[in-house]
Amino acid sequence: DVCSSDLNLTMIAESVAHAATRAREVVFDAEHFFDGWKANRDYALSCLEAAHKGGARWLVLCDTNGGTLPDEIETIVRDASTRVPASHLGIHCHDDTGNAVANSLAAVRAGARMIQGTLNGLGERCGNANLVTLIPTLVLKMGFETGIGAEGLRRLPQVSHLLDERLNRAPARQAPYVGESA
């Protein structure tokens, strides 16, 4: 109901404001954001506004179930950027449909400026957005500055393979950029 929704928004703003007094930078992870937006767009966007008003530097839109498609991600992130600055938006994608990298890139095209991901896409269920694929794509294909220079890009295969070695698994031959077949 409206009263509890207003109370929840107030609690979000106050909780973020409290966290902002204790941290250099507050990240608000909006879990299940895309599912929430589809169910109740206005409330989902109001939650972002409340967190931003409370002082969150980053508002991370989470595709927690990994079921949103790239065109939906781009549309929804653009919509969110009409209510909060796109420069404060981040993305967190799970790979349940094999779209985590594409979804992250769609969010960046729509204005998001922070990506959460993992090395080699490790994560629960089917994994998360693969930073080993995202970083070179952002730099080499999209012209973004990531803070990882040419030497860092050259070391990505070594980093990726070292993680696989630590996990006692064979590196994926077909992995973009770092796989033996790439």
N, C-alpha and C positions, 0 to 999 in steps of 0.2 A: 504494500500500500504506500501511498505518497508520504505519510508521516515517517514510516520506517526508512524509506528511501532517503528522505532529507536528513534523518538522523545518521544514516550510514555515510552520506556525503560529508557531513560535519565531522564525523569520526575520522574519515580519511584525511581531511584537511588538517585536523588537530594532530593526528598521529604523525603525519609527514612534517608538520611544523615542529613538533617535539624532536623528531629525529634530526631535523635540520640544525637544531641547537647543539647537537652532539656529534655531528659528522661534517666533514668537508663538503661532501656531495651525497645527496640522497637519490637513490634509484627506486622508483616505484614500478615493480613488476606487476602488470595487470594480467594475472593468470586467467586463462580461458577468455581473453579479450575478444577474439574473433567470433567465438560461439556466443558470447554475451552481446556483442554488437548485432548479430543476426537475430537474437531473441528480443533485444530491447535497446535499439540504437541510442536513443536519447539518454538512457541511464548509463550505458557504457561510456559515452562521451562525457557525461557529467562527472563520472568517477575520475576521468583523466583531468578534467578542469579542476576538481577539488584537490587532487594531488599536486597539480601545478601551482595552484593558489597557495597550498601549504608550503611550497618551497622545493619540490622535487626538481632536481636538475634533469633527470632522465625519466621518461615515461615509456616503459618498455611494453610493447604490445605482444602478447604471447599467444602463439598458435599451439597451445598446450596439447591438443589432441592430434596435431599434425594433419588435419583433414581439410584445411583451407587451400584453395587453388591460387596460383599466382595472380590471375586477373582480379580475384576477390581481394587478395592482400593489397594490391595496388589501389583499388577503389576505396577500401576501408581506411588505409593509411592516409590517402588524400583527404578523405572525409574527416579523419581525426585532426589533420593539420589545419582544418578550418576553425577548430576550437582551441587548439594549443599550438605553439610554434613547432613547426616541423623539425627545427634544429634541436629540439628537446625530445624527439621521438626515437625510440630504439625498437628493435625487433628480436624476437626469440622464437625460433621455429623448430619443431620436431619433424622427423622425417618419415612419419607413418605412411605417407603416400609417395615417398620419393621426391618430394618437392621442397625440402628445407632450403637448399641452396637457391633454387629459383625463386622461392618465396622471399628469401632475404634480399635478393637482388631487386625484386619487384618493390619491396618496401623502400629500398634506397632510391630507386627511380621516383618513388612517390614523395621522397623528402626525408625519410628516416636517416639519422646520422650516427647511429650506434647499432652494431650487430653483436648479439650474443651467439656464441657457437662453441664448438669443441674441436680439438685436434682429431683428425680422422673421423669426425662425426660421431664420436662415442657418446653414448647417452642411453637413458632408459628406453625400453621397448625397441623401436627401430633406429634410435639415435637422434642427434641434433644436427643443425647446420654445420657443415664441415669447413672449418677455418682454413684448412690446407687447400681447399678449392676456392673458397671465397676470396682470400687475400690476393692471390695472383689475378683473379678475374677482376676484382676492383681496381688493381693497379694497372694491369696490362691491357684490359679490354674496356674499362670504363674511365680510366684516367684519374682515379682518386688517390689522394695522399693518405696512406695508412700508418705511416711511421715505420714501415718496414721497407728498407732500401733494397737496392739491387743485391747486395751481399746476403741479406736476409732471405730474399726470394730464392737465391741459389742454394741456400741451406735447407729449404723446406723439405726436399726429399729425405735428407739426413734426419731431420726432426721427426718426420712422419714415420720413417722406418725404425728409428730408435724407440718410439712409443710402441710400435708393433712388436719389436724385439722384447721390450719389457713385459708385454702382455703375453709373450710366448705364442705369437700368431704370425703367420706369413703375411707380408705386405700384399695388398691388393694390386695385382698386375695391371688391372684396368683403371686404377685410380687416376682421375684427371691431374695433370701437371707432374705428379710424383711417381706414378706407377711405371713399371717397366715397359708397358705397351704405349705409354703416352708419348 
